[in-house]
Amino acid sequence: MNRRVKSSLLWGLVGVFAFLALAQGYVLVVGRLPVGFLGRLAIALLVGAVAASVSYATEKRLLAL
């Protein structure tokens, strides 16, 4: 696996954990969310996929600056 793919996958993992941490903080401070645990997990995976794809697409351009 090359460095660019590994980097984008790690950014996707950061996105997953960031969303889950924010969702847990919301539950602790405000109250229930309208989605259950599996819904939050699905949204977190979607956020991670978007973060990974955006970081893969823009990494080369940002390094060129």
N, CA, C and O atoms as a GROMACS GRO file, in nm:
protein
  260
    1MET      N    1   0.085  -0.117   0.000
    1MET     CA    2   0.000   0.000   0.000
    1MET      C    3   0.090   0.124   0.000
    1MET      O    4   0.183   0.134   0.081
    2ASN      N    5   0.062   0.216  -0.091
    2ASN     CA    6   0.148   0.334  -0.096
    2ASN      C    7   0.109   0.435   0.012
    2ASN      O    8   0.005   0.422   0.077
    3ARG      N    9   0.193   0.534   0.029
    3ARG     CA   10   0.175   0.630   0.139
    3ARG      C   11   0.050   0.714   0.123
    3ARG      O   12  -0.014   0.750   0.222
    4ARG      N   13   0.013   0.746   0.000
    4ARG     CA   14  -0.104   0.830  -0.023
    4ARG      C   15  -0.233   0.758   0.017
    4ARG      O   16  -0.322   0.819   0.078
    5VAL      N   17  -0.244   0.631  -0.016
    5VAL     CA   18  -0.363   0.552   0.021
    5VAL      C   19  -0.368   0.533   0.172
    5VAL      O   20  -0.475   0.546   0.233
    6LYS      N   21  -0.254   0.504   0.231
    6LYS     CA   22  -0.250   0.485   0.376
    6LYS      C   23  -0.290   0.613   0.448
    6LYS      O   24  -0.364   0.609   0.546
    7SER      N   25  -0.242   0.726   0.401
    7SER     CA   26  -0.275   0.854   0.462
    7SER      C   27  -0.425   0.883   0.451
    7SER      O   28  -0.486   0.928   0.548
    8SER      N   29  -0.483   0.857   0.336
    8SER     CA   30  -0.626   0.885   0.319
    8SER      C   31  -0.711   0.792   0.405
    8SER      O   32  -0.814   0.833   0.458
    9LEU      N   33  -0.670   0.666   0.419
    9LEU     CA   34  -0.744   0.574   0.506
    9LEU      C   35  -0.735   0.616   0.653
    9LEU      O   36  -0.832   0.603   0.728
   10LEU      N   37  -0.620   0.667   0.693
   10LEU     CA   38  -0.607   0.714   0.830
   10LEU      C   39  -0.692   0.839   0.854
   10LEU      O   40  -0.750   0.854   0.962
   11TRP      N   41  -0.701   0.927   0.756
   11TRP     CA   42  -0.790   1.042   0.770
   11TRP      C   43  -0.937   0.999   0.776
   11TRP      O   44  -1.017   1.060   0.846
   12GLY      N   45  -0.970   0.895   0.703
   12GLY     CA   46  -1.106   0.841   0.713
   12GLY      C   47  -1.134   0.787   0.852
   12GLY      O   48  -1.244   0.805   0.904
   13LEU      N   49  -1.036   0.720   0.911
   13LEU     CA   50  -1.051   0.669   1.047
   13LEU      C   51  -1.066   0.783   1.147
   13LEU      O   52  -1.144   0.773   1.242
   14VAL      N   53  -0.993   0.890   1.126
   14VAL     CA   54  -1.007   1.009   1.211
   14VAL      C   55  -1.148   1.065   1.199
   14VAL      O   56  -1.208   1.106   1.299
   15GLY      N   57  -1.202   1.068   1.079
   15GLY     CA   58  -1.338   1.117   1.059
   15GLY      C   59  -1.442   1.030   1.129
   15GLY      O   60  -1.537   1.083   1.188
   16VAL      N   61  -1.424   0.899   1.125
   16VAL     CA   62  -1.517   0.807   1.192
   16VAL      C   63  -1.516   0.833   1.342
   16VAL      O   64  -1.621   0.850   1.404
   17PHE      N   65  -1.396   0.836   1.401
   17PHE     CA   66  -1.387   0.854   1.545
   17PHE      C   67  -1.431   0.993   1.588
   17PHE      O   68  -1.489   1.009   1.696
   18ALA      N   69  -1.405   1.095   1.508
   18ALA     CA   70  -1.449   1.230   1.541
   18ALA      C   71  -1.601   1.238   1.543
   18ALA      O   72  -1.659   1.299   1.633
   19PHE      N   73  -1.665   1.178   1.444
   19PHE     CA   74  -1.811   1.180   1.443
   19PHE      C   75  -1.868   1.105   1.562
   19PHE      O   76  -1.962   1.153   1.627
   20LEU      N   77  -1.813   0.988   1.592
   20LEU     CA   78  -1.864   0.911   1.705
   20LEU      C   79  -1.843   0.983   1.837
   20LEU      O   80  -1.928   0.977   1.926
   21ALA      N   81  -1.730   1.053   1.852
   21ALA     CA   82  -1.706   1.129   1.974
   21ALA      C   83  -1.803   1.245   1.986
   21ALA      O   84  -1.854   1.272   2.095
   22LEU      N   85  -1.829   1.315   1.876
   22LEU     CA   86  -1.925   1.425   1.879
   22LEU      C   87  -2.065   1.376   1.907
   22LEU      O   88  -2.140   1.441   1.980
   23ALA      N   89  -2.102   1.263   1.851
   23ALA     CA   90  -2.236   1.208   1.876
   23ALA      C   91  -2.250   1.167   2.022
   23ALA      O   92  -2.354   1.190   2.083
   24GLN      N   93  -2.145   1.106   2.079
   24GLN     CA   94  -2.150   1.067   2.219
   24GLN      C   95  -2.156   1.190   2.310
   24GLN      O   96  -2.228   1.189   2.410
   25GLY      N   97  -2.083   1.292   2.276
   25GLY     CA   98  -2.090   1.417   2.353
   25GLY      C   99  -2.228   1.479   2.348
   25GLY      O  100  -2.277   1.531   2.449
   26TYR      N  101  -2.292   1.475   2.232
   26TYR     CA  102  -2.427   1.527   2.220
   26TYR      C  103  -2.523   1.449   2.309
   26TYR      O  104  -2.607   1.509   2.376
   27VAL      N  105  -2.510   1.318   2.310
   27VAL     CA  106  -2.597   1.234   2.392
   27VAL      C  107  -2.575   1.265   2.540
   27VAL      O  108  -2.671   1.270   2.617
   28LEU      N  109  -2.451   1.285   2.580
   28LEU     CA  110  -2.422   1.312   2.720
   28LEU      C  111  -2.470   1.450   2.765
   28LEU      O  112  -2.518   1.464   2.878
   29VAL      N  113  -2.459   1.550   2.679
   29VAL     CA  114  -2.491   1.687   2.719
   29VAL      C  115  -2.637   1.722   2.692
   29VAL      O  116  -2.704   1.778   2.779
   30VAL      N  117  -2.687   1.689   2.575
   30VAL     CA  118  -2.820   1.734   2.533
   30VAL      C  119  -2.926   1.629   2.557
   30VAL      O  120  -3.028   1.657   2.620
   31GLY      N  121  -2.904   1.510   2.510
   31GLY     CA  122  -3.005   1.405   2.522
   31GLY      C  123  -2.997   1.309   2.406
   31GLY      O  124  -2.895   1.298   2.338
   32ARG      N  125  -3.107   1.239   2.384
   32ARG     CA  126  -3.110   1.136   2.280
   32ARG      C  127  -3.101   1.194   2.140
   32ARG      O  128  -3.144   1.306   2.113
   33LEU      N  129  -3.045   1.114   2.054
   33LEU     CA  130  -3.042   1.146   1.911
   33LEU      C  131  -3.157   1.074   1.842
   33LEU      O  132  -3.205   0.972   1.892
   34PRO      N  133  -3.202   1.125   1.728
   34PRO     CA  134  -3.312   1.059   1.659
   34PRO      C  135  -3.274   0.927   1.591
   34PRO      O  136  -3.361   0.858   1.538
   35VAL      N  137  -3.147   0.892   1.593
   35VAL     CA  138  -3.103   0.764   1.535
   35VAL      C  139  -3.042   0.678   1.644
   35VAL      O  140  -2.987   0.730   1.742
   36GLY      N  141  -3.051   0.548   1.627
   36GLY     CA  142  -2.995   0.456   1.724
   36GLY      C  143  -2.848   0.431   1.700
   36GLY      O  144  -2.782   0.501   1.623
   37PHE      N  145  -2.796   0.330   1.770
   37PHE     CA  146  -2.653   0.300   1.762
   37PHE      C  147  -2.612   0.259   1.621
   37PHE      O  148  -2.511   0.307   1.570
   38LEU      N  149  -2.689   0.173   1.558
   38LEU     CA  150  -2.653   0.129   1.422
   38LEU      C  151  -2.662   0.244   1.322
   38LEU      O  152  -2.584   0.250   1.228
   39GLY      N  153  -2.758   0.332   1.343
   39GLY     CA  154  -2.768   0.450   1.257
   39GLY      C  155  -2.648   0.541   1.271
   39GLY      O  156  -2.596   0.593   1.172
   40ARG      N  157  -2.604   0.561   1.396
   40ARG     CA  158  -2.484   0.642   1.419
   40ARG      C  159  -2.360   0.577   1.358
   40ARG      O  160  -2.274   0.646   1.303
   41LEU      N  161  -2.352   0.447   1.368
   41LEU     CA  162  -2.239   0.376   1.311
   41LEU      C  163  -2.239   0.388   1.158
   41LEU      O  164  -2.133   0.406   1.097
   42ALA      N  165  -2.356   0.378   1.098
   42ALA     CA  166  -2.365   0.392   0.952
   42ALA      C  167  -2.327   0.534   0.908
   42ALA      O  168  -2.256   0.551   0.809
   43ILE      N  169  -2.372   0.634   0.982
   43ILE     CA  170  -2.336   0.772   0.949
   43ILE      C  171  -2.187   0.793   0.968
   43ILE      O  172  -2.124   0.862   0.887
   44ALA      N  173  -2.130   0.735   1.073
   44ALA     CA  174  -1.986   0.748   1.097
   44ALA      C  175  -1.906   0.686   0.983
   44ALA      O  176  -1.805   0.742   0.940
   45LEU      N  177  -1.950   0.572   0.933
   45LEU     CA  178  -1.881   0.509   0.820
   45LEU      C  179  -1.892   0.593   0.694
   45LEU      O  180  -1.797   0.601   0.616
   46LEU      N  181  -2.006   0.657   0.676
   46LEU     CA  182  -2.024   0.746   0.561
   46LEU      C  183  -1.932   0.868   0.574
   46LEU      O  184  -1.868   0.909   0.477
   47VAL      N  185  -1.925   0.924   0.694
   47VAL     CA  186  -1.835   1.038   0.718
   47VAL      C  187  -1.690   0.996   0.692
   47VAL      O  188  -1.613   1.072   0.632
   48GLY      N  189  -1.652   0.878   0.737
   48GLY     CA  190  -1.517   0.829   0.715
   48GLY      C  191  -1.486   0.808   0.568
   48GLY      O  192  -1.376   0.839   0.523
   49ALA      N  193  -1.582   0.756   0.494
   49ALA     CA  194  -1.562   0.736   0.350
   49ALA      C  195  -1.546   0.869   0.278
   49ALA      O  196  -1.463   0.881   0.188
   50VAL      N  197  -1.624   0.968   0.315
   50VAL     CA  198  -1.613   1.100   0.254
   50VAL      C  199  -1.478   1.163   0.290
   50VAL      O  200  -1.411   1.220   0.203
   51ALA      N  201  -1.439   1.153   0.416
   51ALA     CA  202  -1.311   1.211   0.458
   51ALA      C  203  -1.195   1.144   0.385
   51ALA      O  204  -1.102   1.211   0.342
   52ALA      N  205  -1.200   1.012   0.372
   52ALA     CA  206  -1.093   0.941   0.303
   52ALA      C  207  -1.087   0.979   0.156
   52ALA      O  208  -0.978   1.001   0.102
   53SER      N  209  -1.201   0.986   0.091
   53SER     CA  210  -1.200   1.018  -0.052
   53SER      C  211  -1.158   1.163  -0.077
   53SER      O  212  -1.087   1.190  -0.174
   54VAL      N  213  -1.202   1.255   0.007
   54VAL     CA  214  -1.164   1.395  -0.011
   54VAL      C  215  -1.014   1.412   0.016
   54VAL      O  216  -0.946   1.485  -0.056
   55SER      N  217  -0.964   1.347   0.119
   55SER     CA  218  -0.821   1.360   0.148
   55SER      C  219  -0.737   1.296   0.037
   55SER      O  220  -0.630   1.347   0.004
   56TYR      N  221  -0.783   1.187  -0.021
   56TYR     CA  222  -0.710   1.125  -0.132
   56TYR      C  223  -0.710   1.216  -0.254
   56TYR      O  224  -0.609   1.230  -0.323
   57ALA      N  225  -0.824   1.279  -0.279
   57ALA     CA  226  -0.836   1.362  -0.399
   57ALA      C  227  -0.757   1.494  -0.387
   57ALA      O  228  -0.710   1.546  -0.488
   58THR      N  229  -0.744   1.546  -0.266
   58THR     CA  230  -0.683   1.678  -0.252
   58THR      C  231  -0.540   1.674  -0.200
   58THR      O  232  -0.474   1.778  -0.196
   59GLU      N  233  -0.490   1.560  -0.159
   59GLU     CA  234  -0.356   1.554  -0.100
   59GLU      C  235  -0.248   1.600  -0.199
   59GLU      O  236  -0.160   1.679  -0.163
   60LYS      N  237  -0.255   1.554  -0.319
   60LYS     CA  238  -0.154   1.590  -0.419
   60LYS      C  239  -0.157   1.739  -0.446
   60LYS      O  240  -0.053   1.802  -0.462
   61ARG      N  241  -0.276   1.797  -0.451
   61ARG     CA  242  -0.289   1.939  -0.480
   61ARG      C  243  -0.239   2.022  -0.362
   61ARG      O  244  -0.176   2.126  -0.382
   62LEU      N  245  -0.266   1.978  -0.240
   62LEU     CA  246  -0.220   2.054  -0.124
   62LEU      C  247  -0.069   2.046  -0.108
   62LEU      O  248  -0.007   2.143  -0.064
   63LEU      N  249  -0.009   1.933  -0.141
   63LEU     CA  250   0.135   1.920  -0.131
   63LEU      C  251   0.207   2.003  -0.236
   63LEU      O  252   0.324   2.037  -0.218
   64ALA      N  253   0.140   2.036  -0.344
   64ALA     CA  254   0.200   2.116  -0.450
   64ALA      C  255   0.208   2.263  -0.414
   64ALA      O  256   0.281   2.339  -0.477
   65LEU      N  257   0.133   2.305  -0.313
   65LEU     CA  258   0.133   2.448  -0.275
   65LEU      C  259   0.256   2.487  -0.206
   65LEU      O  260   0.271   2.603  -0.168
   0.00000   0.00000   0.00000
